[in-house]
């Protein structure tokens, strides 16, 4: 008994206009004449911003520059500062408090 598999899907017509265009595009892409995406505009604001970011990253100065700036006066930031202060001094208590056996 021989197992035969049937090719699934619709057959491709290699002479169709679409297949001819796809073949031409793949040939041009393999030669490097067609590139994907939008072309880069040198000197644009976005290119300058990206170049500045690369320079800062190479200099090691690119820390915390993305996202919203931190508000040091917010309640959350004050709580985080207090907790890190307690951690540094070793007075931060971790876990649940012990059960008081005399309160029964």
C-alpha positions as CSV (number, residue, x, y, z in Angstrom):
1,X,0.0,0.0,0.0
2,X,1.5,3.3,-1.1
3,X,0.6,6.6,0.7
4,X,0.0,9.4,-1.8
5,X,-0.4,13.0,-0.7
6,X,-2.3,15.5,-2.7
7,X,-1.1,19.1,-3.0
8,X,-3.5,21.2,-1.0
9,X,-4.7,24.7,-2.0
10,X,-5.4,26.5,-5.2
11,X,-2.9,25.9,-8.0
12,X,-0.6,28.8,-8.9
13,X,-0.7,30.1,-12.5
14,X,2.9,31.2,-13.2
15,X,1.8,33.3,-16.2
16,X,-0.7,35.4,-14.2
17,X,0.0,39.2,-13.9
18,X,0.3,38.9,-10.1
19,X,2.8,36.1,-10.2
20,X,4.9,37.9,-12.8
21,X,4.9,41.0,-10.6
22,X,5.9,39.0,-7.5
23,X,8.7,37.3,-9.5
24,X,10.0,40.6,-10.7
25,X,9.9,42.1,-7.2
26,X,11.7,39.2,-5.7
27,X,14.5,39.4,-8.4
28,X,14.9,43.1,-7.7
29,X,14.9,42.6,-4.0
30,X,17.6,39.9,-4.3
31,X,19.8,42.3,-6.3
32,X,19.3,45.0,-3.6
33,X,17.3,47.4,-5.8
34,X,14.1,47.3,-3.7
35,X,14.2,47.8,0.1
36,X,11.5,47.4,2.6
37,X,9.9,50.2,4.5
38,X,10.0,53.9,4.1
39,X,13.1,55.6,2.8
40,X,15.3,57.5,5.4
41,X,15.2,61.3,5.1
42,X,18.6,62.5,6.1
43,X,18.5,65.6,8.3
44,X,15.0,65.1,9.5
45,X,14.0,65.7,13.1
46,X,13.5,62.0,13.7
47,X,17.0,61.2,12.3
48,X,18.6,63.8,14.5
49,X,16.8,62.5,17.6
50,X,17.9,58.9,16.8
51,X,21.5,60.0,16.2
52,X,21.5,61.9,19.6
53,X,20.1,58.8,21.3
54,X,22.9,56.7,19.8
55,X,25.6,59.2,20.9
56,X,24.2,59.3,24.5
57,X,24.0,55.5,24.6
58,X,27.6,55.2,23.6
59,X,28.6,57.8,26.2
60,X,26.7,55.9,28.9
61,X,24.3,58.8,29.6
62,X,21.1,57.2,28.4
63,X,19.5,56.2,31.7
64,X,16.0,57.2,32.5
65,X,15.5,59.4,29.4
66,X,12.5,57.5,28.1
67,X,9.0,57.8,29.4
68,X,7.5,60.3,31.9
69,X,9.8,62.2,34.2
70,X,9.7,61.1,37.9
71,X,7.9,63.4,40.3
72,X,9.9,63.1,43.5
73,X,7.1,64.9,45.5
74,X,4.5,62.2,44.7
75,X,3.2,60.0,47.5
76,X,4.5,56.9,45.8
77,X,8.0,58.2,45.3
78,X,8.2,59.4,48.9
79,X,7.1,56.0,50.1
80,X,9.7,54.3,47.9
81,X,12.4,56.6,49.2
82,X,11.4,55.9,52.8
83,X,11.5,52.1,52.2
84,X,14.9,52.3,50.5
85,X,16.2,54.4,53.4
86,X,14.9,51.8,55.9
87,X,16.5,49.0,53.8
88,X,19.8,50.8,53.8
89,X,19.8,51.3,57.6
90,X,18.5,47.7,58.2
91,X,15.3,48.8,60.1
92,X,12.9,47.5,57.5
93,X,10.8,44.7,58.9
94,X,9.9,42.0,56.4
95,X,6.9,39.6,56.5
96,X,3.9,39.3,58.8
97,X,4.2,40.4,62.4
98,X,4.4,37.7,64.9
99,X,1.2,36.4,66.5
100,X,0.7,37.8,70.0
101,X,0.0,34.7,72.2
102,X,-1.1,36.8,75.2
103,X,-4.1,38.3,73.3
104,X,-6.1,35.1,73.4
